């Protein structure tokens, strides 16, 4: 019985440390890459609405997001999901939508005939 309790404590400790490390990792990536300063506020709001709600993003903001980079984009989305305000959202759905949004932007930027 005691070994079960020790095992349970170790599992909880491992999971807690993993969550804390993931949180610190996102914040560190954001800080080291100056992610929060690479996009203007109007484009941040467009991207946020597109990923966390419904909406579209202008070509200008699409370009800003691609310049922001995939590492910053992913870290900012993950950090946002860590905020208790968004606890009711399904992280897998948001991350999938984030990846889809990123891929759509790349396709638009790489297209020989970008829409205006």
For each residue, the residues with C-beta under 8 A, 3 or more apart:
1: 4 5
2: 5 6
3: 6 7
4: 1 7 8
5: 1 2 8 9
6: 2 3 9 10
7: 3 4 10 11
8: 4 5 11 12
9: 5 6 12 13
10: 6 7 13 14
11: 7 8 14 15
12: 8 9 15 16
13: 9 10 16 17
14: 10 11 17 18
15: 11 12 18 19
16: 12 13 19 20
17: 13 14 20 21
18: 14 15 21 22
19: 15 16 22 23
20: 16 17 23 24
21: 17 18 24 25
22: 18 19 25 26 78
23: 19 20 26 27 79 82
24: 20 21 27 28
25: 21 22 28 29
26: 22 23 29 30 75 78 79 82
27: 23 24 30 31 79
28: 24 25 31 32
29: 25 26 32 33 35 71 72 75
30: 26 27 33 35 36 72 75 76 79
31: 27 28 34 35
32: 28 29
33: 29 30 69 71 72 75
34: 31 37 38
35: 29 30 31 38 68 69 72 75 76
36: 30 76
37: 34
38: 34 35 64 67 68 69 72
39: 43 44 47 61 64 65 68
40: 43 44 64
41: 44 45
42: 45 46 61
43: 39 40 46 47 57 58 60 61 64 65
44: 39 40 41 47 48
45: 41 42 48 49
46: 42 43 49 50 55 56 57 58 61
47: 39 43 44 50 51 57 61 65 101
48: 44 45 51 52 53 80
49: 45 46 52 53 54 55
50: 46 47 53 54 55 56 57 101
51: 47 48 77 94 97 98 101
52: 48 49 80 86 89 94
53: 48 49 50
54: 49 50
55: 46 49 50
56: 46 50
57: 43 46 47 50 61 62 65 101 105
58: 43 46 61 62
59: 62 63 108 114 115 116
60: 43 63 64
61: 39 42 43 46 47 57 58 64 65
62: 57 58 59 65 66 105 108 109
63: 59 60 66 67 109
64: 38 39 40 43 60 61 67 68
65: 39 43 47 57 61 62 68 73 102 105
66: 62 63 69 105 106 109
67: 38 63 64
68: 35 38 39 64 65 72 73
69: 33 35 38 66 72 73
70: 73 74 102
71: 29 33 74 75
72: 29 30 33 35 38 68 69 75 76
73: 65 68 69 70 76 77 98 102
74: 70 71 77 78 98
75: 26 29 30 33 35 71 72 78 79
76: 30 35 36 72 73 79 80
77: 51 73 74 80 81 94 95 98
78: 22 26 74 75 81 82 95
79: 23 26 27 30 75 76 82 83
80: 48 52 76 77 83 86
81: 77 78 86 89 91 94 95
82: 23 26 78 79
83: 79 80 86
84: 87
85:
86: 52 80 81 83 89 94
87: 84
88:
89: 52 81 86 93 94
90: 93 94
91: 81 94 95
92: 95 96
93: 89 90 96 97
94: 51 52 77 81 86 89 90 91 97 98
95: 77 78 81 91 92 98 99
96: 92 93 99 100
97: 51 93 94 100 101
98: 51 73 74 77 94 95 101 102
99: 95 96 102 103
100: 96 97 103 104
101: 47 50 51 57 97 98 104 105
102: 65 70 73 98 99 105 106
103: 99 100 106 107
104: 100 101 107 108
105: 57 62 65 66 101 102 108 109
106: 66 102 103 109 110
107: 103 104 110 111
108: 59 62 104 105 111 114 115
109: 62 63 66 105 106 114
110: 106 107
111: 107 108 114 115
112:
113:
114: 59 108 109 111
115: 59 108 111
116: 59
